[in-house]
Amino acid sequence: MQPPPSPASAPGNEPLIQKAKQHLLQNYKQQPIALVRGQGTRVWDADGKAYLDCIGGIAVCAMGHCHPEVVAAAKAQLDTLWHVSNVFYSQPQIDLSEQLTEWAGLPRAFFCNSGAEANEALIKLTRKVMKDRGTPERFEILSFEKGFHGRTLATVTATGQPKYHAGFEPLPQGFRHLPYGDVEVVRRAIGPSTAAILVEPIQGEGGVRMAPPGFLQGLRALCDEKGLLLLVDEVQTGMGRTGQPFGFMNHGIRPDAISLAKALGNGLPIGAMLCREELAVSLAPGTHGSTFGGNLVSAAAANVVLRLLRQPGFLADVQAKGEHFLAGARALQASLPEGRIKAVRGLGLLLGVELDREVAPVIAKLREAGLLVNAAGETTLRFAPPLIISQKELDEALGILQRVLSAL
């Protein structure tokens, strides 16, 4: 594939990195390349080197980089109207709400800018619903160890990873973390202050850890029994990533509310909270909002993403490619020295490969070989490529992974 035209202003990786070190907050562990162009499943750095992108902006660029139909929709909206705020109605946002609510089976949508904001909306919805029910003592949300729900003060507290809490204490009250996968532990933890359970169908940041069979169904039954809300964080698993429209659909349940972001705008910032009708009435005018939420350009792009995802056969193809990729990774595991790959986990096009060592040096070697992935925990490689990736490209990624791991 020929790369798109190079930006005239790209001076090379090293000058850009040095400027970034001078001016940007150094809060990220960034890989030492500056990406300047993208097309489909490929990206190019400022030195002109090409990479197969198997992280896709961390499960964001579902339709690949610079998808022509998404680009055309965004450009057309830029030429028409960019922003009006939520003081007024706008057609792209209304059209998107219609598509999303129909697809998810949850009839009300609130738009924001990110996954963390979508999870904040879940938290605020929960507290307001419980007050409206006349049970203000119910405010606590149960979430899970190794989960991840965002970086705001509330969502990082909901995140069950102490390393993200360090230095930000005292944390807000109202969150407890439980072992992921054990329904009986959850049952014993429910008390008079419990309001909701917040869960990921797959713990992406926690190492691509799968929900055990029956776990989400058990949580749904517990919530029904105890009068709690079941909140499902679909930020990483939603929008077709697992081969189903949303991760919860692999478990045959209906949540009370879900959060979305990442792939929704294919890289343009947009998040959403979807909920049941009887809960939506609690967020009356003035109770919650977002100046940029559902921005017209992002919503126009998201409408195209939804239309493409909903084309006949698209998600079946994602399922088939996911099964191919998973089988290839497990075959690689069997071919390497015992224990080199400790586990292979995943569903659809979200794959975790757990190694017998820290993965940062391995990620560097994969990058040098032309493959981009990232870490999900200290010892797990995460693959979340664009959903449009081909089986041939998945085999290319597995080939690079085999060469790098064989040389360790």
BAZA-522567 format. One record per residue (C-alpha): residue in three letters; x, y, z. Coordinates in steps of 0.02 Angstrom, whole numbers, plus 50000, padded with zeros to 5 digits. Example, Ala and Ser with C-alpha at 12.3 -4.5 7.8 and 13.67 -1.06 7.14 Angstrom:
<atoms>
+------+-------+-------+-------+
| miza |     x |     y |     z |
+------+-------+-------+-------+
|  ALA | 50615 | 49775 | 50390 |
|  SER | 50684 | 49947 | 50357 |
+------+-------+-------+-------+
</atoms>
This chain:
<atoms>
+------+-------+-------+-------+
| miza |     x |     y |     z |
+------+-------+-------+-------+
|  MET | 50000 | 50000 | 50000 |
|  GLN | 50064 | 50172 | 49955 |
|  PRO | 50063 | 50295 | 50099 |
|  PRO | 49957 | 50452 | 50087 |
|  PRO | 50050 | 50614 | 50049 |
|  SER | 50172 | 50661 | 50187 |
|  PRO | 50135 | 50820 | 50285 |
|  ALA | 50258 | 50952 | 50230 |
|  SER | 50287 | 51005 | 50410 |
|  ALA | 50341 | 50833 | 50477 |
|  PRO | 50525 | 50859 | 50528 |
|  GLY | 50560 | 50680 | 50584 |
|  ASN | 50534 | 50580 | 50742 |
|  GLU | 50676 | 50646 | 50848 |
|  PRO | 50644 | 50834 | 50829 |
|  LEU | 50459 | 50807 | 50869 |
|  ILE | 50498 | 50699 | 51020 |
|  GLN | 50620 | 50826 | 51089 |
|  LYS | 50492 | 50965 | 51069 |
|  ALA | 50362 | 50858 | 51155 |
|  LYS | 50480 | 50830 | 51302 |
|  GLN | 50500 | 51018 | 51318 |
|  HIS | 50318 | 51065 | 51315 |
|  LEU | 50200 | 50919 | 51351 |
|  LEU | 50158 | 50857 | 51524 |
|  GLN | 50261 | 50698 | 51543 |
|  ASN | 50118 | 50591 | 51607 |
|  TYR | 50122 | 50459 | 51470 |
|  LYS | 50245 | 50320 | 51434 |
|  GLN | 50246 | 50353 | 51248 |
|  GLN | 50327 | 50244 | 51118 |
|  PRO | 50472 | 50340 | 51037 |
|  ILE | 50393 | 50376 | 50868 |
|  ALA | 50283 | 50518 | 50807 |
|  LEU | 50143 | 50456 | 50694 |
|  VAL | 50098 | 50577 | 50555 |
|  ARG | 49991 | 50481 | 50428 |
|  GLY | 49871 | 50337 | 50421 |
|  GLN | 49772 | 50237 | 50294 |
|  GLY | 49668 | 50084 | 50333 |
|  THR | 49769 | 49971 | 50449 |
|  ARG | 49937 | 50058 | 50417 |
|  VAL | 50018 | 50210 | 50495 |
|  TRP | 50180 | 50301 | 50455 |
|  ASP | 50297 | 50392 | 50572 |
|  ALA | 50385 | 50558 | 50543 |
|  ASP | 50538 | 50465 | 50474 |
|  GLY | 50429 | 50379 | 50343 |
|  LYS | 50429 | 50205 | 50420 |
|  ALA | 50267 | 50105 | 50398 |
|  TYR | 50184 | 49999 | 50533 |
|  LEU | 50040 | 49875 | 50540 |
|  ASP | 49930 | 49954 | 50673 |
|  CYS | 49860 | 49818 | 50787 |
|  ILE | 49810 | 49935 | 50928 |
|  GLY | 49705 | 50058 | 50825 |
|  GLY | 49713 | 50202 | 50948 |
|  ILE | 49671 | 50077 | 51087 |
|  ALA | 49517 | 49996 | 51009 |
|  VAL | 49461 | 50162 | 50933 |
|  CYS | 49488 | 50161 | 50745 |
|  ALA | 49366 | 50020 | 50707 |
|  MET | 49350 | 50072 | 50525 |
|  GLY | 49536 | 50102 | 50507 |
|  HIS | 49628 | 50263 | 50480 |
|  CYS | 49553 | 50394 | 50364 |
|  HIS | 49408 | 50285 | 50308 |
|  PRO | 49343 | 50379 | 50154 |
|  GLU | 49160 | 50376 | 50205 |
|  VAL | 49196 | 50435 | 50382 |
|  VAL | 49311 | 50571 | 50315 |
|  ALA | 49180 | 50628 | 50190 |
|  ALA | 49046 | 50641 | 50326 |
|  ALA | 49158 | 50740 | 50442 |
|  LYS | 49213 | 50857 | 50302 |
|  ALA | 49034 | 50886 | 50246 |
|  GLN | 48983 | 50929 | 50423 |
|  LEU | 49132 | 51047 | 50441 |
|  ASP | 49070 | 51139 | 50287 |
|  THR | 48895 | 51152 | 50360 |
|  LEU | 48895 | 51178 | 50549 |
|  TRP | 49023 | 51130 | 50681 |
|  HIS | 48949 | 51164 | 50851 |
|  VAL | 48790 | 51234 | 50927 |
|  SER | 48797 | 51160 | 51104 |
|  ASN | 48655 | 51062 | 51181 |
|  VAL | 48550 | 51219 | 51203 |
|  PHE | 48484 | 51174 | 51029 |
|  TYR | 48436 | 51016 | 50936 |
|  SER | 48549 | 50953 | 50797 |
|  GLN | 48510 | 50820 | 50667 |
|  PRO | 48674 | 50721 | 50672 |
|  GLN | 48653 | 50694 | 50860 |
|  ILE | 48469 | 50648 | 50843 |
|  ASP | 48507 | 50525 | 50702 |
|  LEU | 48647 | 50448 | 50806 |
|  SER | 48535 | 50427 | 50958 |
|  GLU | 48407 | 50337 | 50849 |
|  GLN | 48536 | 50216 | 50779 |
|  LEU | 48621 | 50181 | 50945 |
|  THR | 48467 | 50154 | 51051 |
|  GLU | 48391 | 50038 | 50922 |
|  TRP | 48552 | 49935 | 50910 |
|  ALA | 48576 | 49921 | 51098 |
|  GLY | 48395 | 49899 | 51149 |
|  LEU | 48411 | 50041 | 51275 |
|  PRO | 48296 | 50184 | 51225 |
|  ARG | 48381 | 50340 | 51295 |
|  ALA | 48551 | 50416 | 51251 |
|  PHE | 48660 | 50550 | 51331 |
|  PHE | 48813 | 50609 | 51234 |
|  CYS | 48980 | 50665 | 51305 |
|  ASN | 49161 | 50667 | 51247 |
|  SER | 49249 | 50515 | 51320 |
|  GLY | 49232 | 50348 | 51407 |
|  ALA | 49271 | 50423 | 51577 |
|  GLU | 49131 | 50550 | 51554 |
|  ALA | 49012 | 50412 | 51500 |
|  ASN | 49053 | 50317 | 51659 |
|  GLU | 49031 | 50477 | 51761 |
|  ALA | 48857 | 50485 | 51687 |
|  LEU | 48824 | 50307 | 51745 |
|  ILE | 48879 | 50354 | 51922 |
|  LYS | 48772 | 50512 | 51927 |
|  LEU | 48623 | 50419 | 51853 |
|  THR | 48637 | 50288 | 51989 |
|  ARG | 48638 | 50413 | 52132 |
|  LYS | 48495 | 50515 | 52061 |
|  VAL | 48387 | 50361 | 52028 |
|  MET | 48410 | 50300 | 52205 |
|  LYS | 48363 | 50469 | 52277 |
|  ASP | 48210 | 50476 | 52166 |
|  ARG | 48160 | 50304 | 52227 |
|  GLY | 48164 | 50369 | 52405 |
|  THR | 48321 | 50269 | 52452 |
|  PRO | 48458 | 50402 | 52466 |
|  GLU | 48557 | 50287 | 52581 |
|  ARG | 48593 | 50182 | 52427 |
|  PHE | 48743 | 50263 | 52343 |
|  GLU | 48880 | 50132 | 52340 |
|  ILE | 48937 | 50053 | 52176 |
|  LEU | 49022 | 49883 | 52175 |
|  SER | 49156 | 49864 | 52042 |
|  PHE | 49296 | 49739 | 52014 |
|  GLU | 49480 | 49714 | 52046 |
|  LYS | 49586 | 49745 | 51891 |
|  GLY | 49442 | 49840 | 51810 |
|  PHE | 49465 | 50008 | 51727 |
|  HIS | 49334 | 50144 | 51710 |
|  GLY | 49426 | 50308 | 51678 |
|  ARG | 49540 | 50442 | 51748 |
|  THR | 49422 | 50568 | 51827 |
|  LEU | 49422 | 50565 | 52016 |
|  ALA | 49260 | 50464 | 52026 |
|  THR | 49299 | 50343 | 51885 |
|  VAL | 49477 | 50312 | 51942 |
|  THR | 49404 | 50269 | 52113 |
|  ALA | 49286 | 50147 | 52028 |
|  THR | 49439 | 50072 | 51943 |
|  GLY | 49499 | 49921 | 52040 |
|  GLN | 49686 | 49952 | 52019 |
|  PRO | 49775 | 50035 | 52166 |
|  LYS | 49918 | 50098 | 52056 |
|  TYR | 49797 | 50223 | 51979 |
|  HIS | 49741 | 50284 | 52151 |
|  ALA | 49913 | 50323 | 52219 |
|  GLY | 49939 | 50508 | 52254 |
|  PHE | 49758 | 50558 | 52230 |
|  GLU | 49692 | 50516 | 52402 |
|  PRO | 49573 | 50546 | 52485 |
|  LEU | 49466 | 50463 | 52354 |
|  PRO | 49278 | 50490 | 52343 |
|  GLN | 49169 | 50377 | 52448 |
|  GLY | 49047 | 50253 | 52376 |
|  PHE | 49151 | 50122 | 52284 |
|  ARG | 49209 | 49947 | 52331 |
|  HIS | 49312 | 49825 | 52227 |
|  LEU | 49277 | 49639 | 52224 |
|  PRO | 49360 | 49489 | 52140 |
|  TYR | 49307 | 49478 | 51957 |
|  GLY | 49205 | 49325 | 51914 |
|  ASP | 49134 | 49266 | 52081 |
|  VAL | 48947 | 49296 | 52097 |
|  GLU | 48937 | 49232 | 52276 |
|  VAL | 49070 | 49356 | 52334 |
|  VAL | 48965 | 49493 | 52257 |
|  ARG | 48808 | 49428 | 52342 |
|  ARG | 48893 | 49433 | 52513 |
|  ALA | 48958 | 49610 | 52480 |
|  ILE | 48786 | 49685 | 52448 |
|  GLY | 48726 | 49789 | 52593 |
|  PRO | 48600 | 49926 | 52636 |
|  SER | 48704 | 50060 | 52547 |
|  THR | 48731 | 49962 | 52386 |
|  ALA | 48652 | 50045 | 52233 |
|  ALA | 48732 | 49966 | 52079 |
|  ILE | 48859 | 49847 | 52005 |
|  LEU | 48979 | 49913 | 51873 |
|  VAL | 49063 | 49782 | 51765 |
|  GLU | 49160 | 49759 | 51602 |
|  PRO | 49115 | 49608 | 51494 |
|  ILE | 49302 | 49591 | 51463 |
|  GLN | 49429 | 49680 | 51572 |
|  GLY | 49532 | 49761 | 51436 |
|  GLU | 49657 | 49864 | 51536 |
|  GLY | 49662 | 49726 | 51665 |
|  GLY | 49745 | 49605 | 51543 |
|  VAL | 49602 | 49557 | 51424 |
|  ARG | 49523 | 49451 | 51561 |
|  MET | 49362 | 49365 | 51510 |
|  ALA | 49205 | 49358 | 51615 |
|  PRO | 49180 | 49176 | 51670 |
|  PRO | 49027 | 49087 | 51599 |
|  GLY | 48872 | 49136 | 51696 |
|  PHE | 48952 | 49284 | 51785 |
|  LEU | 48857 | 49424 | 51699 |
|  GLN | 48697 | 49324 | 51705 |
|  GLY | 48724 | 49300 | 51890 |
|  LEU | 48751 | 49487 | 51916 |
|  ARG | 48591 | 49524 | 51819 |
|  ALA | 48494 | 49404 | 51930 |
|  LEU | 48570 | 49480 | 52088 |
|  CYS | 48524 | 49656 | 52033 |
|  ASP | 48345 | 49602 | 51997 |
|  GLU | 48334 | 49516 | 52166 |
|  LYS | 48407 | 49660 | 52268 |
|  GLY | 48338 | 49808 | 52171 |
|  LEU | 48509 | 49865 | 52107 |
|  LEU | 48562 | 49938 | 51940 |
|  LEU | 48674 | 49836 | 51825 |
|  LEU | 48793 | 49955 | 51737 |
|  VAL | 48901 | 49885 | 51596 |
|  ASP | 49058 | 49976 | 51540 |
|  GLU | 49062 | 49948 | 51352 |
|  VAL | 49195 | 50079 | 51316 |
|  GLN | 49316 | 49948 | 51249 |
|  THR | 49200 | 49802 | 51209 |
|  GLY | 49061 | 49899 | 51124 |
|  MET | 49037 | 49946 | 50942 |
|  GLY | 49068 | 49773 | 50870 |
|  ARG | 49238 | 49739 | 50951 |
|  THR | 49188 | 49564 | 51012 |
|  GLY | 49090 | 49518 | 50855 |
|  GLN | 48926 | 49568 | 50936 |
|  PRO | 48860 | 49748 | 50935 |
|  PHE | 48898 | 49760 | 51122 |
|  GLY | 48994 | 49645 | 51239 |
|  PHE | 48845 | 49612 | 51352 |
|  MET | 48755 | 49529 | 51206 |
|  ASN | 48877 | 49383 | 51217 |
|  HIS | 48798 | 49344 | 51386 |
|  GLY | 48614 | 49356 | 51342 |
|  ILE | 48573 | 49493 | 51467 |
|  ARG | 48500 | 49669 | 51462 |
|  PRO | 48590 | 49798 | 51570 |
|  ASP | 48504 | 49946 | 51650 |
|  ALA | 48631 | 50065 | 51573 |
|  ILE | 48793 | 50058 | 51474 |
|  SER | 48938 | 50173 | 51434 |
|  LEU | 49017 | 50193 | 51262 |
|  ALA | 49159 | 50290 | 51182 |
|  LYS | 49319 | 50234 | 51091 |
|  ALA | 49260 | 50162 | 50924 |
|  LEU | 49099 | 50263 | 50921 |
|  GLY | 49179 | 50409 | 50827 |
|  ASN | 49322 | 50312 | 50745 |
|  GLY | 49445 | 50432 | 50826 |
|  LEU | 49341 | 50589 | 50840 |
|  PRO | 49301 | 50616 | 51024 |
|  ILE | 49128 | 50560 | 51075 |
|  GLY | 49055 | 50455 | 51215 |
|  ALA | 48880 | 50401 | 51261 |
|  MET | 48777 | 50334 | 51405 |
|  LEU | 48624 | 50231 | 51358 |
|  CYS | 48491 | 50181 | 51484 |
|  ARG | 48317 | 50114 | 51511 |
|  GLU | 48168 | 50231 | 51496 |
|  GLU | 48117 | 50223 | 51678 |
|  LEU | 48291 | 50275 | 51734 |
|  ALA | 48310 | 50415 | 51607 |
|  VAL | 48175 | 50521 | 51689 |
|  SER | 48290 | 50548 | 51838 |
|  LEU | 48410 | 50653 | 51734 |
|  ALA | 48287 | 50795 | 51708 |
|  PRO | 48337 | 50964 | 51634 |
|  GLY | 48481 | 51041 | 51732 |
|  THR | 48539 | 50880 | 51817 |
|  HIS | 48681 | 50837 | 51697 |
|  GLY | 48758 | 50904 | 51538 |
|  SER | 48908 | 50929 | 51424 |
|  THR | 48951 | 51080 | 51316 |
|  PHE | 49035 | 50978 | 51180 |
|  GLY | 48940 | 50814 | 51205 |
|  GLY | 48873 | 50747 | 51041 |
|  ASN | 48970 | 50877 | 50941 |
|  LEU | 48902 | 50886 | 50764 |
|  VAL | 49063 | 50833 | 50676 |
|  SER | 49092 | 50687 | 50793 |
|  ALA | 48910 | 50635 | 50780 |
|  ALA | 48915 | 50643 | 50590 |
|  ALA | 49067 | 50527 | 50591 |
|  ALA | 48985 | 50411 | 50717 |
|  ASN | 48829 | 50395 | 50610 |
|  VAL | 48937 | 50326 | 50469 |
|  VAL | 49027 | 50208 | 50589 |
|  LEU | 48859 | 50140 | 50647 |
|  ARG | 48797 | 50120 | 50469 |
|  LEU | 48954 | 50024 | 50419 |
|  LEU | 48950 | 49914 | 50573 |
|  ARG | 48769 | 49870 | 50540 |
|  GLN | 48797 | 49814 | 50360 |
|  PRO | 48745 | 49632 | 50333 |
|  GLY | 48889 | 49514 | 50369 |
|  PHE | 49008 | 49641 | 50445 |
|  LEU | 49002 | 49576 | 50623 |
|  ALA | 49000 | 49395 | 50565 |
|  ASP | 49162 | 49435 | 50475 |
|  VAL | 49233 | 49510 | 50636 |
|  GLN | 49187 | 49349 | 50727 |
|  ALA | 49271 | 49242 | 50594 |
|  LYS | 49429 | 49347 | 50594 |
|  GLY | 49432 | 49344 | 50784 |
|  GLU | 49421 | 49154 | 50787 |
|  HIS | 49560 | 49144 | 50657 |
|  PHE | 49670 | 49262 | 50757 |
|  LEU | 49639 | 49172 | 50921 |
|  ALA | 49676 | 49002 | 50843 |
|  GLY | 49835 | 49070 | 50766 |
|  ALA | 49894 | 49142 | 50931 |
|  ARG | 49861 | 48978 | 51021 |
|  ALA | 49954 | 48883 | 50886 |
|  LEU | 50099 | 49002 | 50911 |
|  GLN | 50090 | 48971 | 51099 |
|  ALA | 50106 | 48784 | 51068 |
|  SER | 50253 | 48806 | 50950 |
|  LEU | 50360 | 48910 | 51069 |
|  PRO | 50460 | 48849 | 51220 |
|  GLU | 50339 | 48798 | 51357 |
|  GLY | 50286 | 48945 | 51463 |
|  ARG | 50347 | 49082 | 51344 |
|  ILE | 50164 | 49124 | 51312 |
|  LYS | 50072 | 49090 | 51475 |
|  ALA | 49896 | 49123 | 51410 |
|  VAL | 49799 | 49182 | 51258 |
|  ARG | 49633 | 49267 | 51293 |
|  GLY | 49507 | 49361 | 51191 |
|  LEU | 49348 | 49374 | 51091 |
|  GLY | 49320 | 49450 | 50921 |
|  LEU | 49462 | 49569 | 50882 |
|  LEU | 49516 | 49599 | 51061 |
|  LEU | 49660 | 49483 | 51104 |
|  GLY | 49777 | 49471 | 51253 |
|  VAL | 49939 | 49372 | 51245 |
|  GLU | 50012 | 49349 | 51419 |
|  LEU | 50199 | 49319 | 51422 |
|  ASP | 50320 | 49252 | 51553 |
|  ARG | 50400 | 49424 | 51570 |
|  GLU | 50367 | 49610 | 51563 |
|  VAL | 50308 | 49658 | 51390 |
|  ALA | 50384 | 49832 | 51369 |
|  PRO | 50546 | 49767 | 51287 |
|  VAL | 50443 | 49649 | 51178 |
|  ILE | 50332 | 49793 | 51120 |
|  ALA | 50490 | 49888 | 51070 |
|  LYS | 50552 | 49741 | 50966 |
|  LEU | 50381 | 49720 | 50883 |
|  ARG | 50382 | 49904 | 50840 |
|  GLU | 50555 | 49890 | 50764 |
|  ALA | 50487 | 49746 | 50660 |
|  GLY | 50342 | 49853 | 50599 |
|  LEU | 50200 | 49800 | 50715 |
|  LEU | 50113 | 49914 | 50841 |
|  VAL | 50031 | 49841 | 50997 |
|  ASN | 50022 | 49898 | 51177 |
|  ALA | 50021 | 49829 | 51352 |
|  ALA | 49871 | 49780 | 51457 |
|  GLY | 49955 | 49759 | 51625 |
|  GLU | 50139 | 49722 | 51649 |
|  THR | 50146 | 49554 | 51560 |
|  THR | 50007 | 49554 | 51429 |
|  LEU | 50016 | 49612 | 51249 |
|  ARG | 49851 | 49685 | 51189 |
|  PHE | 49793 | 49674 | 51008 |
|  ALA | 49643 | 49782 | 50961 |
|  PRO | 49663 | 49811 | 50774 |
|  PRO | 49540 | 49900 | 50661 |
|  LEU | 49390 | 49788 | 50629 |
|  ILE | 49422 | 49803 | 50442 |
|  ILE | 49588 | 49712 | 50457 |
|  SER | 49605 | 49562 | 50341 |
|  GLN | 49651 | 49383 | 50386 |
|  LYS | 49809 | 49406 | 50284 |
|  GLU | 49857 | 49556 | 50391 |
|  LEU | 49817 | 49459 | 50550 |
|  ASP | 49933 | 49321 | 50489 |
|  GLU | 50065 | 49454 | 50455 |
|  ALA | 50048 | 49513 | 50635 |
|  LEU | 50062 | 49335 | 50700 |
|  GLY | 50216 | 49307 | 50593 |
|  ILE | 50302 | 49459 | 50666 |
|  LEU | 50252 | 49405 | 50842 |
|  GLN | 50323 | 49231 | 50811 |
|  ARG | 50490 | 49298 | 50750 |
|  VAL | 50508 | 49416 | 50897 |
|  LEU | 50457 | 49291 | 51030 |
|  SER | 50565 | 49154 | 50954 |
|  ALA | 50717 | 49267 | 50966 |
|  LEU | 50694 | 49308 | 51151 |
+------+-------+-------+-------+
</atoms>
